[in-house]
Amino acid sequence: MSTLFPNAQEAYFGPDAEGFYGPYGGRFVPETVMPALIELTAAYKEAREDEAFAAELTDLYVNYVGRETPLYSAKRLAEAVGLGRVLLKREDLCHTGAHKINNTLGQCLLAKRMGKKRVIAETGAGQHGVATATTAALMGLECAVFMGVEDIRRQSLNVYKMRLLGAEVIPVDEGSGTLANAVTAALRHWVERVEDTFYVLGSAVGPHPYPLMVRDFQSVIGNEIIAQLAEKNIGHVDAVCACVGGGSNAIGTFYPFVSAGAQFADTELVGAEAAGKGLDTGETGASLTLGSPGIMHGFYSYLLQDEAGNPLEAYSISAGLDYPGVGPEHAFFKDEGFVRYEPVSDTEALKAFELLTLTEGIIPAIESSHALALLPGLAEKYGPQATVVVTLSGRGDKDIDIVREAGLGGE
Ligand SMILES: Cc1ncc(COP(=O)(O)O)c(C=O)c1O
């Protein structure tokens, strides 16, 4: 049994030994990558059952990241959207400003355990790149981060931070120069340097065992929420929300609720994916709403794809949500009806960004603002007494130029 993840077995079984969640997931990779994935799967299985690994990671979560993060009751926000209680899971208060570090610490500890001296990562918004560069500095690992040229333009502050932290940022100018292209470039590079290099994947995507590892490391979010609800004597929650790019903060939020089984059977889980400029504009990242099952980046899941199965370019105002696919466990949760996934447009996200900023003095990431944008709809559905939890996946400092360009704050 896992020592790290106390809830992680009963009600829902998770992936099978080959990494399939129902029909989704798996390992669809060239033969050259297979040995590395098999080695990684074995190393992770061992680490997952090792109390010393769990203790080291927990110590870093507490003393380095600043966990547990608060479950904050946002009273003025609740009043503004017409809900009884809105509880914000403050992942924006994690060291480096987002949930991404929960995962990079776990994967880099594993890299060290496997004797690797060098890590690589892909990044979209730059948060995963910064978290990986931070963790590499902490653990004395060499670090290179692949980033699309469009994201380099949109997220220049994070690019500079990664360089300050000693990482090499490698620009990727293929395709739209965004996250999907960065993942492709990182995977290609990993094949060439697999002997000494560990690929730290930043979301719950990619070939097995990545979606499982990322889910496990991010499940600290949902496990803490459940414990904090009990501490606050909150017996019933109407809905729990998170934004979905590749799906790591959302799976870390939802999985403990799903695996808790009957206890939360009447709590609705809602994922907000990026509708971008609108579902019918062709400029969208809504892979669960508009996509169909296919293969990309070594796994089978819902994808925005053309008739030949080539991934389409995804678009969102937020660099962390413009991925044309989604983690395979989300695809499974959608089909099973465990989670409802709702598209949220750029405009709705910006409105929610502004509302949280003005009512609570908390500037959220635009990614997280997509989850906040679900609140008015949930108020309509569940009424003015309802309690809703939202995972606030990150802070908005990195997005200031974008919201300024969009005309917020009177500029
Ligand atoms: C703050 C923040 N939230 C959410 C995301 C989306 O990623 P995921 O769906 O893996 O949580 C990102 C990605 O960069 C991010 O930076």
PDBQT file of the ligand as one rigid body, heavy atoms in Angstrom, charges set to zero:
ROOT
HETATM    1  C1  LIG A 501      -1.279  28.844 -12.144  1.00  0.00    +0.000 C 
HETATM    2  C2  LIG A 501      -1.577  27.735 -13.084  1.00  0.00    +0.000 A 
HETATM    3  N1  LIG A 501      -2.752  27.093 -12.980  1.00  0.00    +0.000 NA
HETATM    4  C3  LIG A 501      -3.088  26.085 -13.807  1.00  0.00    +0.000 A 
HETATM    5  C4  LIG A 501      -2.241  25.689 -14.823  1.00  0.00    +0.000 A 
HETATM    6  C5  LIG A 501      -2.690  24.589 -15.725  1.00  0.00    +0.000 C 
HETATM    7  O1  LIG A 501      -1.985  23.417 -15.531  1.00  0.00    +0.000 OA
HETATM    8  P1  LIG A 501      -2.663  22.136 -14.907  1.00  0.00    +0.000 P 
HETATM    9  O2  LIG A 501      -3.913  21.908 -15.660  1.00  0.00    +0.000 OA
HETATM   10  O3  LIG A 501      -1.649  21.077 -15.119  1.00  0.00    +0.000 OA
HETATM   11  O4  LIG A 501      -2.907  22.405 -13.462  1.00  0.00    +0.000 OA
HETATM   12  C6  LIG A 501      -0.992  26.323 -14.978  1.00  0.00    +0.000 A 
HETATM   13  C7  LIG A 501      -0.079  25.893 -16.031  1.00  0.00    +0.000 C 
HETATM   14  O5  LIG A 501       0.916  26.453 -16.306  1.00  0.00    +0.000 OA
HETATM   15  C8  LIG A 501      -0.659  27.368 -14.081  1.00  0.00    +0.000 A 
HETATM   16  O6  LIG A 501       0.501  28.020 -14.170  1.00  0.00    +0.000 OA
ENDROOT
TORSDOF 0
